[in-house]
Amino acid sequence: MVDRLLHNPDLDVAKLVETELTGDKEAGADPLAFDEQLQVLADLCRRLARALRNLLREITSEERDLVSGLLAGLDRDLADFRTPGVIDIK
């Protein structure tokens, strides 16, 4: 999506994002449905992992400490998902 925007700055960002999120799915698909959210989450995880691998090659130890702090905050948010029964809201 970013590449498409870089190559064609006249594209409407909102429409492009909507198109990317719906893709080949049925019209009217619920973007908040679990399957949709899971796909978005999986994509974010892949992007985060790639960004971390790229950063690892070129950051200083001070920059590594900053990134580590960000990841520690994320890790706290993820802890509930790794603990069975903590998020049983249904």
N, C-alpha and C positions, 0 to 999 in steps of 0.2 A: 504494500500500500504506500509506504513512504517513497519507494522508487517511482511509483506512478505519479505521486505529487511533485517530486523533484523534476521529473521529465516534462510534466505538464502543469505548471503553476495555475492555470486557469480552471482546473478541476474544482468542483465544490466539495470541500472537505467533509461536510456533514453527509452529503449524499454518498460519497465514496465510502465513508465509515459504515453507513447503513447498508450499502450494497455488500461490503465485505462481511458484515456480521450476519446478513441473511443468506448470502451466497446462493447456492442452488436449492435452498430449503423452500418449503411451501410458503406462499404469501400469507402473511398474518401469523407466522410462527412466533411464539412467545419468547422474546429475548431473555426473559427472566426464568424460563424453564430450566430445570436442573441440567439437562443434556447440553443446552446452549451455554450455560454458565461453566460447565465442566470443560467444554471445548475452549472457551476463552481463557480459563485458568490454565489449561494445558499449554496453550500458546504462550501465555505470560511466563510460565515456568521455563519453557524452552528458550525464550528470549533472555530471561534473567541468567540462566546457565551460560548461554553464549556470551552475554555481556561480561559476566564474571571471568570466564576463560580469557576473553580478550584483555580485560583489565589486568589480570594476573601477570601478563607478560611485560607490562610497562609501568606499573605504579611503584612509588617509593614506599618505604615502610610506614611513613607518616600517613600517606594516602591509604595504605592498606588498613591502618587503624580506623580511619574515617569510614571506610567501606564496612569494616567489621562491626562498627557501632550501628550502622544502618541495618545490617543483617541481623544483629542481636535483637533489635526492635521487631523485625519481621519474625524472627524465631519465637519471640514471646507470643505474638499473635497466632502463630501456627501450632503452638503447644497444645491447645485444646483439641485440635484435629488428631493429634497423635495419642491423646489420652482417651481410651474407650469410655463411652457413657457420659462424657462431660457435656457434649452438645446434643442432648436428646430432647429437643424442643417440641417435637410433634405430639 
